[in-house]
């Protein structure tokens, strides 16, 4: 199903939106870190064209700080994003942020998930790679976990 029209035209090369939990799995060596690392290698090499929002990058940094990571770790993470040939950073402006509360209301999402849905609309894509099943409540959003993406796109 195609997302409702909103915002600028889709960049023709973006296939998916990455949720912050995908990068956090790797950064914090969590349960799904291997599958996420394999997916991120595909993005790094340009075999998967993905976007992540500037807001979600900032939220990753905040979680890193909460886990005791210092400025060097933050700098390393941020600089590493330049190495991902298949990654686009999608900037969310105030109009995007103002639209998010309606998405929160309509789909029972928290603010960061609503911003991800707004980004999907703006990018005219319907697929998010995430472990967060809250996205399953949005009928036009297709959520895929990294393990499933890797199985289907080798």
N, C-alpha and C positions, 0 to 999 in steps of 0.2 A: 504494500500500500504506500502511496506517495504522501509525504508530509504536507500539511497545509502550506500554502505559499506565504512567505514572510521574509522580508529583508532582501539583501542583494542576491544576484544570481549565483548558482552553484559554480564553484571552481570545478571544472570538468574532471580533474584528476583525483579529487578526494573521494575515497570509498567509505570510510568509517570515521566515527568520532571515538577517541579514546577517553575512557573515564579515568579519573585520577587514581582509582584503586589499582589499575594495571601497573602503573609506574611504582606505586607504593609497595606493591607485592615484591618487586625486585629490590628497591631501595632499602626495605626493612627486612629482607630475607624471610618472607612469610610463606605460608603453606603452598601457594600457587606460583612461587617465584620462578621455577623452571619454565613452566608454560608461558608465563608473561615475558620472560627473557627471550624465549624463542620467537614470540610474536614481535617483540621490540627489535630483534635482529632483522626481521623482515622489513620493518619500518626504516631502520637504519640503512639497510641496503637498497631501499627504494622499491622493494618488491610489493610492499603494501603502502598505499597512499592514505595517510591518516591525518586527522586534525585533533588538536586539543585546545581548549580555551585558555586564555591568559588567566582567567579567574581560577581555573583548576590547577594551573601551574603554581599560582600563589598558595592555594590550599595545600598542595604537596609540600611546599616549603614550610608552612605552619605546622604540619604534622611532623616533618623532619625535626623542627625545633622542639616540639613536644616530646620527641623521642631522644632528645639530648644531642642532636647533631649540631655542630658548630658552623661558623661562617665558611670554613673551608669546604665542608660537605655541601653546603648550600651552593657555593660558587661552582664546585665540581659538577653538581647536578645541573645547574642552569647552563653552564658552558657546554655540557654534554649534549644538550638539545640541538646544538648547531651541527652535530655529527649525523643527525637523522635526516638522510636525503629525502625520505618519504613523509616528513612531518611538516605540517603547516600549523602555525600558532594563530588561532582565530581570536580576534579581539572583540570583546563584548563591551559595547558602549552603554550609556545610560538608558537608551531606548530598550535595549535587550533586558537590562535589569528591571525596568519598569514593567515589562511584559511578564516577567517571571512569577510575580505573585498570583496572577490569574491562572498560570499553569499549575502553581502549587494548589490553588483552590479546586481547579477542575480535575486534577489527577491525584490529589493527596500526596504530593511530593514535598520534600524539603527544598530549601532555596537552591542549594548547589545542583541537585538533580533537575530542578525546573530550569536552571540556566543551561544545563546540558541539552534539555529538550528544545529550548529556544535556539541554541546553536545548531541543532539538527535542522530546525526549520530554516534558519538563515543560510545554511549550507545546502539546502534542498536534498538532504540525504535522510535515510531512515534507519541506519544501522549504527549502534553503539556497541563497543566491546567493553563489557563490564561484568563484574560479579554481583552487582546490585540489582536484585530482582524487583525493586520498586519500579523500574522502567517497564516491567511487564504489564503494568496497569495503564499504559498509554497505547491505545489500540494500533496506532500506525508506526510505533517504534519497534524495531527488530533488535533485540538484545542477543548478543552472542558472547560466549565465554572464550577466552584464548585457546583452550584445548580444542574446542569445536572448529574455530577458525583455522587453526593449524592443520587439523585433519582434512578439511575441505579445500585447502589452498596450498598444497605442497608443490 
